[in-house]
Amino acid sequence: MSDLNRRKFMAGLAVAIVSGVGLARWQVDTAPPVLAAAKAPPPPAFRLPGLLPPPAPEARIALPGRGTLWSLPGDGDSLALTLDDGIDTDVVRMYTQFAKDTGLRFTYFVNGRNHSWMDNKDLLRPLVESGQIQLGNHTFSHPDLTTLSVKQAMDEISRNDNFLKQTYGADARPYLRPPYGAHNSTVDAIAAGLGYTVTTLWSGDLGDYDLVSVDSIVKAADRFFTPQTVVIGHLNHPPVTHAYGHFVDLIRDRKLRSVTLNDIFVKPPSV
């Protein structure tokens, strides 16, 4: 992207905002289910010139019945940018507007206790309904699930599941991202019993869980925006919103395809 085009893009994005992780590594316990029939694609979203569209629905593959996802399978050109928490209302709004203005596709791992998810419902819900933004379960209040009783862990996952269904009409199963990436066999069994059979981790990290500089985020994106990577970022601190132009440049220049997890995998028939 030339300097002139970048300035035009960022200026347009600012106006819109004011106005409104390559082979997948699995720990598989059961055989893969039969591939479900592909649904019709959602209406096309606006997409900046040069950005690749999502894969065709018929190209999606079946998920194993149960396992841990680190990266996307096979050799391809897809990049899954997955964004956690939602502590900052403005960052959730600006990331969502960024998606709306570019056609980029994200997976948000939501903590329902954060007010940002209610504050931005009207902006976000149409993108969720179209499939451009996918919602995953990150527990309701972000505890380390390995430190909780069975009942407490169940409550954290199921309460967030209910929040996503009631607020966005979204069934986040089977994708659970345990806070801090902390899980064990007990947590996995509890989650699977609630329909969350895929523990969703990552193979690239923007490093922005805490407050870091824009330069640090840019360097992390340079390192991890690569084919078949599931990248973790966070909806928590404003500096990342100043890296959006760089994200677009990398995705376009490296000929990456921005995807949600649902763009790559077919949900098991039981979900």
Buried (B, 14 or more C-beta within 10 A) or exposed (E): BEEEBBEEBBEEBEEBBEEEBBEBEBEEEEEBBEEBEEEEBEEEBEBBEEBBBBBEBEEBBBBBBBBBBBBBBEEBBBBBBBBBBBBBBBBBBBBBBBBBBBBBBBBBBBBBBBEBBEBBEEBBBEBBBBBBBBBBBBBBBBBBBBEBEEEEBBBBBBBBBEBBEEBBEBBBBBBBBBBEEEBEEEBBEBBBEBBBBBBBBBBBBBBBBEEBEBEBBBEBBEBBBBBBBBBBBBBBBEBBBBBBBBBBBBBBEEEBBBBBBBBBBBBBEEB
